Amino acid sequence: MRHFRISFLVTFVLMAVSGWWGYSHGGMPGLINALWITGVLGVMEVSLSFDNAVVNASVLRHWNEFWQKLFLTVGILVAVFGMRLLFPLVIVSVATGLGLVDVWTMATTTPDVYAKHLTDNHAQVAAFGGAFLLLVFLNFLFDDEKELHWLGWAEEKVNALGTESLAVLITMGAVAACVAMGPAEAKYSVLASGIVGIAVYIGVNWISGLLEEGEPDLQDDEEEGAAPAKSGNGDLVKTVARGSIGGFLYLEVLDASFSFDGVIGAFAITNDVVIIMLGLAIGAMFVRSMTVYLVHKGTLDEFVYLEHGAHYAIGILALIMLASVKYHIPEWFTGLSGVAFILVSLWSSLRYRKRHAAQA
């Protein structure tokens, strides 16, 4: 439980703030309602983000203790205040032409208007997040250094044919389909958002490559005759693994892609932007602690297909986000599809362990 001590402490503090906020706006009934909704939002965030925690752990397990602590401290501040509060405010600010202070006033005084502006720009954000997450999934699928293939020969064959360039090409095609489905008045903005999502992924990969060139560990490996890493998602993960600003950017953009749907879904429960931020902050904190727990317990090494399941869940989420430009897809379906892949990958991992234990 030591991995979750900070999370429980933060939860206690944020629940106290939530209770005070509810009491100051509605007395005792407001306090009870605020605490209930904050708790529900926290649980919802955790349940929808477990695949995010697994992917984070696949990167974080190679980082040293300093970068892991930085991920839990500075990273959580970025995740909560940057991605779940400031990011939606910036989106509404750009859409309306208002300043951030005016948008914050709108969010706290006329939350219905704020929520409408936010949902009106869902297509653009979905195109950005969908493109980025699709590249994460495809480059994992095409990573030629993967030793295990969850789906057997089919995945192995796709893996042999795939390259990073093919991943970009497929994603561009998905964005084009997304633009064709989208509303006529938003086609250019959806296209631009999808291109930005692709550019951000490539940009983080490029930044990580620059940082890798200066790593003394790599120079030592080359002297010992180790083969240089190839480009692609496997390269990106290996590059950011040592802990760097490139790795930080990768995980935070990944979190941003996950978080916006959670913010939109939260408005179906309450329009109080403060309660939404507090509830999602609690969930985000537990997701971060869960990530470190998975790292320290060696869960990804013990359950060998768990990382595969998480990436397939990300692939499904990417397609759902792109499809949501035209179609309404309920939050429960999004959440359950990710959970299903995680559970099946755990079952496959247990079968793998039993099979190899019997052969030993």
N, C-alpha and C positions, 0 to 999 in steps of 0.2 A: 504493500500500500504506500510505501515511501514515494513512489513515483507520482502519486496523486495528492500528496499533502498540500502542495501549493494550489492545486485545482480546488480542493475542498475549502481552503482558506479564502481564495478568490470568490468562490461561490457564496460563502457566508457573507463576505463584504458586499458583493453585488446584490444578493437577496435583501440585505439590510437597506441598501440604497433604493432598491425596487419598492420595498415596503414603505419607506419614507415618501417616495414619489407618489405612490398610490394613496397613502394617507393624506398627504398635503392636497391632493386633487379630488378626493372622494371620501374622506373619513375612513372608518373601519371597514366598510364594504369595499372601498377602493383599495385599501391595503391588502385584503384577502384576495381580491381579483388580480391585483398586480403580482402578488407572489405566485399565484396559480399559473398565470399566463407566462411569467418569466421561467418557471420550472418546465412548463410544456415546451417552450421554445428551446430551452437548453437541451432537453431530451431529443427533440426533433433534429437539432443541429448535429448531435452526436450520431444518431441513427442514420442520417443522410451522408455523413462524412467519414464513415469507417474506411471506405476504399481510399479516401484521401490520406488517412493516417497510415495505411499500409504502403502507399507509394512514397509518402514522406519518409517512412522508416527505411525503405529500400535505398534511399539516398543518405539519410542521416546515420545509418549504422556504420558508415566508413569515416564519419567525422570524429574529430577529437572532442574531449569533454568541454573545452572552451566554446566551440561552435555549437555544440548541443545545448549548452546553457544559454548561449546567445539566441538560439532558436526559440527557447522557452521564455525568454525575457523580452528582448527587443522584438523578436518575431511575433509574439503574442500581441504586443502593442500595435504593430503594423496590421496584424490580422483583424483585431477588434476595431480600433479607431480608424485605421486606413481603409480596410476592405469592406467592413460592415457598417461604417458610419460615413466616412468622408467620401468613399467611392460613389455611393448612391447620391450623395449631395452634389458631387461634381457633375454626375450625369444630368441631374435635373437643372443644375446651373447652366450647363452648356446648352441644354434643350430650350430653356426659357430665356437665357440671356441675363439672368439675375445674378447678383453676387452671392457668395457662400453664406454670408450673414442673413441675407434676405431669404435664401432657400431654407436655412435653419429655422427662421421665424415662421415660414410657411409650414414646415414640417411639424412644429410644435403647436401652432395656433390653428391651422387648417390642414390637418393630416390627410383628409380625403382628397384635397387638391394635389398635395404632394404625392400621394400614392398613385393618383391618375397620371401625373407627369412621369412617374417612374415606370409604370406599366406600359405607358405609351411608347417608351423607348426600349421595351423588352427585346424587340427584334434585333436591334443593333448590338445589344450586349450578348444576346444568344449567339449571334454570328461570330462575334469575337471569341467568346468562351468555347463555342463548339469547334471552331477552327483550331484553337490552341490545344484543346483536349484530344481532338482527333489526331493531331500530329504526335502527341505524347503516346497514344495507343499504337498508332501505326509504326512508329520508330521502335517501340518495344517489340512489336510483332516481327519487324524486319531485322532486329538486332542479330547479326551473324555470330555473335559470341555467346548466345544463349546455349546452354548445354541440355536443358530439359525443354520438351515441347508438350504442353498440357493436352492438346488435341491430337497428339500422335502425328501420323504421316501427313495429314492435311496441313497442320500448322508448320511442320518441317518443310513442306514443299513451298508454302507461301513465304516462309522465312528465307529460303534459298533464292527465290525470285525477287524479293523486295530490296529496295535501296532507299536511302534518304530522299533522293530525287523523286522516286515513285511516290513516296509518302506525301511530299509537297504537291505533286501533280494530282493525286487522289483528293487531297484536301481542297485544292483549287476547284476541282470538279464539284465537290460537295458544296462549297460556297456558291458556285454558279447556280446549282440546283436550288439552293436556299434563296438566292436572289430572284430566281424565276417564280418561286412560290410566294414570295413576300408581296406586301401591298405595293401598288404602283408608285405611290408617293414616297416610299421609303427604300426603293431599290438601290439608289446610289449610296445611301448611308449604310445599308446592310452590306453592300459590296465592299465599301471602304472599311467597315468594321471587321469583316472576314479577312481582308488583306492585312489589316493591322495585326490580327491574331496570328497569322502566319509569320509576319515580319518580326513580331515579338519573340516567337519561338526561335526563329533563325538567329535573331539578334542575341538572345541569351546564350545560344550555342556558340556563337562567334566570340562573345565576351569571355565565356568559359574557356574557349580554345586559347585566347590570348593569355589568360591567367595561367593556363596549363604550361605554356611555353617557358614560363619563369620558374616552374617548380623544380627544386633540386632533386626531388625524389624521382622525377622522370629522367633527369640526366643520369642518375645513378643506375636506373633500370636499363637505360640505353647502353651504358658502359658494360653492364652485365649480360648484354645480348638480348634483353627482353624486347619483344615485338611491340612497336608503337601502336597505340589504340587507334582504331578506325573511327571515322566520323559516323554520326547517327545518334539515336537515342542512347545506345549503350555507351557511346563516347561521352555524351553529355552527362549521363549519370556518373560515369567514372571521373570525369573532370571536376564536377561540382562536389564529388564525394569527399575530397580532402578538406572541404570547408573553405568557402570563399564568397566574395560578393556575388559572383556568378551563380553559385549554388543557392544563395539567399534569394536572388532574383527569381530563379527557377521555381523554388518552392512557394514564394509569395504570389507569383503570377498564377501558379497552379491553384493556390488557395482562392485567389480572386475569381477564377473561372468557376470554382465550386460555390462560392459564397453568394453570388448575386441571386441565384434561384432560391436560396434560403431566405434572402431578404424579401423577395417578391412573395414567397409562400407565407412568410410571417405576417404580411399585411392581410392575409385571409383570416388571421386570428385576431389581430389588433391593429389599430392605426396609430397607436402611441409609439413614436419613433424611439423614445427613451427606453421603454420596456422592451422593444425589439432589440435595441443595441445591447441591453443588459442580458437578455435571454440568450442571444446568439454569442455573446462574449463568454458566458458560462460554458456553452457547448464547445466553442473554439478552444477554450482552455483545456477541457477534458480531451479533446482530439489531439492537442499538442502533447499532453501527458501520456496519452495512449501511444503516440508515436514513439516517445522515449522508452516506454515500457516494452514495446515490441522489439526495440533495438537491444535493450539491456538483457532481455530474456532470451534473445536469439530465436524469436518466434519464426522469422522468415527462413532461418536455416532448418528449423524443426518441421515446419509445414511448407514444403518446397514449392507447392503450387499456389500458395496464398498471394504472392506477388502477381502471378498470372491472372488470378481471379479478379484482383483489384484493377489491373489494367484493362481487362475485358469489361469490367463495370464502368470504367472511364470511357471506353469506346462506345458503350451503349448510351451513357450520359451525353457524350458529344453528339451522337445522332439525334437523341431526344431534344437537345438544345437547338440544333439546326432545324429539326422538324417543327419546333414550337414557334418558329417564325410565322407559320400559317395555322398550325393545329394546336388546340389546347390539350396539353397532356397533364393529367392530375399529378400532384406531388407524391401521392401514395404509390403510384406506378413507378415513378422515377426512383423513389427510395427502395421499394421492394425489388426492383430489377437489379440494383446494385447489391443488396443483401443476398439475393439468390445466387449471384456469381461467387460471392465470398463464401457462402455455405457450401456450395458444390466444390469449390477449390479446396476447402478444408477437408471435405469427404475424400476427395481425390488424393490429398496429401496423406491422410491416414491410411488409405489403401496402399499407397506407394511405400510407406514405412513398414507396413505389415508384410508386403511382398518381399522387400529387401531384407527384413529381419528373418524371414523364413529361408531365404537363400544363403544367409550368413552362416 
